[in-house]
Amino acid sequence: MAPLPDGFSYAEWNATYNALSFGIAAMGSATIFFWLQLPNVTKNYRTALTITGIVTLIATYHYIRIFNSWSEAFTVASKDGGDYTVQLTGAPFNDGYRYVDWLLTVPLLLSELILVMKLPQAETVSLSWKLGLASALMVALGYPGEIQEDLSVRWFWWCLSMIPFCYVVFTLAVGLAEATSKQPSPAAASLASAARYLTVLSWCTYPFVYMVKSVGLAGPAATMYEQVGYSLADVLAKAVFGVLIWAIAAEKSAVEESGKLLPN
């Protein structure tokens, strides 16, 4: 929980306020949608879709906490109809909720992708454990650098967290390619491939946002870019990714149901 810099303009405060509001709306709406869709997929994929909803529910809760913390840290007022002024209240802004959220949701995100691909059980268990532990280690190693002002210390922890990060990204981009090609229909294979690459793309956003304060950018602008960047990346990595998981589950359910209807 690092202290907020003083001197926020209304535009900088408002951009962050809107990004956090968007995070709440996107995650909350996605949660409702995923759970309403559970009866529309076969039981083989309900676990993956349930986990998808849990991920966005956890994210909704933490975005509400971050939003409330942001709102409580500032007083925004307009005197005599003039421009809005933004002042710190002295209340701390707790951005640590993000790391708690990531520690819980990132391993689950990877598990839902593996589950919806319906790999052999031994491979499913093995990959879930390996990717889950690697992603949790990545988040745990990133947090000590996030709360540091010393740039050399930030870079040290960034480099450490990139080791498990690269392992996970490589596994998604290369290690699951063969499993993707074995999906039961071209549409399912295409959706599974899109889910893998969306995860890689959204994940690659996080290290660059993390580096905002590591390249010497400081003050209110750095805080705004960090909060907006993380919020947009989260929506891509959780809500949009979850829609792809639902689409894969729906497509594979349709293929399996149509197969049962074919005459023997």
Long-range contacts (C-beta under 8 A, 24 or more apart in sequence): 1-92, 1-93, 1-94, 1-95, 1-96, 1-147, 2-95, 2-147, 2-149, 3-92, 4-73, 4-88, 4-93, 4-223, 5-218, 5-219, 5-220, 5-223, 6-88, 7-219, 7-220, 8-74, 8-86, 8-88, 8-220, 8-223, 8-224, 9-86, 9-220, 10-76, 10-83, 10-84, 10-85, 10-86, 12-86, 12-220, 12-221, 12-223, 12-224, 13-74, 13-76, 13-86, 13-220, 13-224, 15-224, 15-228, 16-70, 16-223, 16-224, 16-227, 16-228, 17-67, 17-70, 17-71, 19-227, 19-228, 19-231, 19-232, 20-63, 20-66, 20-67, 20-70, 20-227, 20-231, 21-67, 22-231, 22-235, 23-59, 23-63, 23-66, 23-67, 23-231, 23-234, 23-235, 24-60, 24-63, 24-64, 24-67, 26-235, 26-239, 27-56, 27-57, 27-59, 27-60, 27-63, 27-234, 27-235, 27-238, 27-239, 28-56, 28-60, 29-239, 30-56, 30-238, 30-239, 30-242, 30-243, 31-56, 31-57, 31-60, 33-243, 33-246, 34-242, 34-246, 37-246, 37-250, 40-250, 40-253, 41-246, 41-249, 41-250, 41-253, 42-252, 42-253, 42-256, 42-257, 44-118, 44-252, 44-253, 44-256, 45-115, 45-116, 45-118, 45-248, 45-249, 45-252, 45-253, 47-115, 48-112, 48-113, 48-115, 48-116, 48-245, 48-249, 49-112, 49-116, 49-245, 49-246, 49-249, 51-108, 51-111, 51-112, 51-115, 52-112, 52-242, 52-245, 52-246, 53-242, 54-108, 55-105, 55-108, 55-109, 55-112, 55-238, 55-242, 56-238, 56-239, 56-242, 58-101, 58-104, 58-105, 58-108, 59-101, 59-105, 59-234, 59-238, 62-97, 62-98, 62-100, 62-101, 63-231, 63-234, 65-94, 65-97, 66-94, 66-95, 66-97, 66-98, 69-93, 69-94, 69-95, 69-97, 70-227, 95-146, 95-227, 96-143, 96-147, 98-230, 99-139, 99-142, 99-143, 99-146, 102-139, 103-136, 103-139, 103-140, 105-238, 106-135, 106-136, 106-138, 106-139, 107-131, 107-132, 107-133, 107-135, 107-136, 109-135, 109-199, 109-237, 109-238, 109-241, 110-135, 110-168, 110-172, 110-199, 112-242, 112-245, 113-172, 113-195, 113-196, 113-199, 113-245, 116-192, 116-195, 116-245, 116-248, 116-249, 116-252, 117-176, 117-179, 117-180, 117-183, 117-192, 117-248, 118-252, 119-179, 123-179, 127-171, 130-171, 131-168, 131-171, 134-164, 134-167, 134-168, 135-164, 135-168, 137-164, 138-162, 138-164, 138-165, 138-168, 142-210, 145-210, 145-214, 146-210, 151-213, 151-214, 151-216, 154-213, 154-214, 155-214, 158-207, 158-210, 158-211, 158-214, 162-207, 165-203, 165-207, 168-203, 169-200, 169-203, 169-204, 172-196, 172-199, 172-200, 173-197, 173-200, 183-252, 184-252, 184-255, 184-256, 185-251, 185-252, 185-255, 187-251, 188-248, 188-251, 188-252, 188-255, 191-244, 191-247, 191-248, 191-251, 192-248, 194-244, 195-241, 195-244, 195-245, 195-248, 198-236, 198-237, 198-240, 198-241, 198-244, 199-237, 199-241, 201-236, 202-233, 202-236, 202-237, 202-240, 202-241, 203-237, 205-229, 205-232, 205-233, 205-236, 206-230, 206-233, 209-233
